[in-house]
Amino acid sequence: MLSRAPSSNSAPSSNVSNREILTHSAEETIAQGRQIGAALHAPLLVLLSGDLGAGKTTLTKGIVAGATGIPEEDVTSPTFTLVHKYEGKARVYHIDLYRISDLHDLETLGLEDVFSERAIVIVEWPDRLRLLSGWPILRISLDHVAPNDASENDRRIVIQELSRENLAATREP
């Protein structure tokens, strides 16, 4: 199990309030991500949850662009590499745990090093993460909106800030 002592930094982790956002295209999802990213401050753990195809990586493109200033076109899914690092106005790590199947796989990623840095850490599939963190946490869930008049690109993004909460999310056996 990874652990991190609580940060002594008393500055707020973000200016992102708890809210629900509806987007109607990938471009709108990226634009919302840019606004979210611009309001984030390290250290911060961002937990992204949602089904496959819910828009987690699309939203992350905007978050990384907003936090670092790099173009969203340069942000790609770390599905096979598992961890991407972006440097700009802020340091951002994007971690995709979809392919993690056990604790050994998780330990080989070197996340202890990631959490020793002052960074914004975005984790897709956080249910596969075993972590105790003193960092502020921003939980974002995405899902498709399914009313009859909705398009397949309509997404609901729910944001919940959990300041300095200790997380002990464990993967279901």
C-alpha positions in Angstrom: 0.0 0.0 0.0 1.3 3.4 -0.9 1.2 6.2 1.7 1.9 9.8 1.8 2.1 12.1 4.8 -0.3 15.0 4.8 1.0 18.0 3.0 1.9 21.0 5.1 0.7 23.3 2.3 -2.4 25.1 3.5 -3.2 26.7 0.2 -6.4 25.5 -1.4 -6.0 22.8 -4.0 -8.4 24.3 -6.5 -11.0 26.9 -7.2 -13.3 24.2 -8.5 -16.6 23.9 -6.7 -18.8 20.9 -6.4 -21.1 20.9 -9.4 -22.6 19.0 -12.3 -21.8 20.0 -16.0 -23.4 18.7 -19.1 -21.4 18.7 -22.4 -22.6 17.9 -25.9 -19.4 17.2 -27.8 -15.8 16.2 -27.3 -14.8 19.9 -27.9 -17.1 21.0 -25.1 -15.7 18.4 -22.7 -12.2 19.5 -23.5 -13.2 23.2 -23.0 -14.7 22.3 -19.6 -11.5 20.4 -18.7 -9.4 23.5 -19.6 -11.5 25.6 -17.2 -11.1 23.0 -14.5 -7.3 22.6 -15.1 -6.7 26.3 -14.9 -8.2 26.4 -11.4 -6.1 23.5 -10.0 -3.1 23.8 -7.8 -0.5 21.2 -6.8 -0.5 19.0 -4.8 -3.8 17.5 -5.9 -5.1 14.1 -6.6 -7.8 14.0 -9.3 -9.8 10.8 -9.4 -11.6 10.2 -12.7 -14.2 7.5 -12.9 -16.6 6.4 -15.6 -17.3 3.5 -17.9 -15.1 2.9 -21.0 -15.8 5.6 -23.5 -17.3 8.0 -20.9 -14.8 10.7 -21.8 -12.2 10.5 -19.1 -9.2 10.9 -21.4 -11.1 13.6 -23.4 -11.7 15.6 -20.2 -8.0 15.0 -19.2 -6.8 16.6 -22.4 -8.5 19.8 -21.3 -7.4 19.5 -17.7 -3.8 19.0 -18.6 -4.0 21.9 -21.2 -5.5 24.2 -18.6 -3.0 23.3 -15.9 0.1 23.3 -18.0 -0.5 25.5 -21.0 0.5 22.7 -23.4 -1.8 22.0 -26.4 -4.5 19.4 -25.7 -3.4 17.6 -28.9 -0.2 16.7 -27.1 -2.1 14.9 -24.4 -2.7 11.2 -25.1 -4.1 8.2 -23.3 -1.6 6.3 -21.1 -3.5 3.1 -21.5 -0.4 1.1 -22.6 2.4 3.2 -21.0 0.2 3.6 -17.8 1.8 7.0 -16.8 2.4 10.2 -18.7 4.1 13.3 -17.3 3.4 16.8 -18.6 5.5 19.9 -17.7 4.4 23.5 -18.2 3.0 26.0 -15.8 2.4 23.0 -13.5 3.6 19.4 -13.4 0.8 16.9 -14.2 0.9 13.2 -14.2 -1.8 11.2 -16.0 -2.2 7.7 -14.8 -4.4 5.0 -16.4 -4.9 2.0 -14.2 -7.3 0.1 -16.5 -4.7 -2.6 -17.2 -3.5 -3.0 -13.6 -4.6 -6.4 -12.4 -2.9 -6.8 -9.0 -0.8 -5.1 -6.4 2.5 -6.2 -8.0 1.5 -4.4 -11.2 0.7 -1.3 -9.2 4.0 -1.4 -7.3 6.0 -1.5 -10.5 4.7 1.9 -11.6 6.8 3.8 -9.1 3.9 5.9 -7.9 5.8 6.6 -4.6 8.1 8.8 -6.7 5.1 10.6 -8.3 3.6 11.3 -5.0 6.8 12.7 -3.6 6.7 15.6 -6.1 4.5 18.7 -6.0 2.2 17.8 -8.9 -1.4 17.4 -10.0 -1.9 13.6 -10.4 -4.9 12.5 -12.5 -5.9 8.9 -12.1 -8.3 7.0 -14.4 -9.8 3.9 -12.9 -9.0 4.9 -9.3 -10.8 1.8 -8.0 -7.6 -0.1 -8.8 -5.5 2.2 -6.7 -4.6 1.4 -3.1 -3.5 4.7 -1.6 -3.5 6.6 1.6 -3.0 10.3 0.7 -2.9 13.4 2.7 -3.3 15.4 -0.6 -6.5 17.2 -1.4 -8.7 15.1 -3.7 -10.9 16.1 -6.5 -13.3 13.3 -7.6 -14.8 13.6 -11.1 -17.2 11.1 -12.5 -18.3 11.0 -16.1 -21.2 9.2 -17.7 -23.3 9.3 -20.9 -26.6 11.1 -20.7 -29.2 8.8 -22.1 -32.5 10.5 -22.6 -34.2 9.9 -25.9 -33.3 13.3 -27.3 -29.6 13.2 -26.2 -26.8 12.5 -28.6 -24.2 9.8 -28.0 -21.7 12.7 -27.3 -23.8 14.1 -24.4 -21.9 13.7 -21.1 -22.6 14.4 -17.4 -19.5 15.5 -15.4 -20.0 15.5 -11.7 -17.2 17.2 -9.6 -16.8 16.7 -5.9 -13.9 18.3 -4.0 -12.8 16.2 -1.0 -10.2 18.4 0.7 -7.5 16.5 2.5 -9.5 13.4 2.8 -7.6 10.2 3.2 -8.5 7.8 0.4 -8.4 4.0 0.8 -9.9 2.9 -2.5 -9.4 -0.7 -3.1 -10.0 -2.8 -6.1 -12.8 -5.4 -5.9 -11.3 -8.9 -5.8 
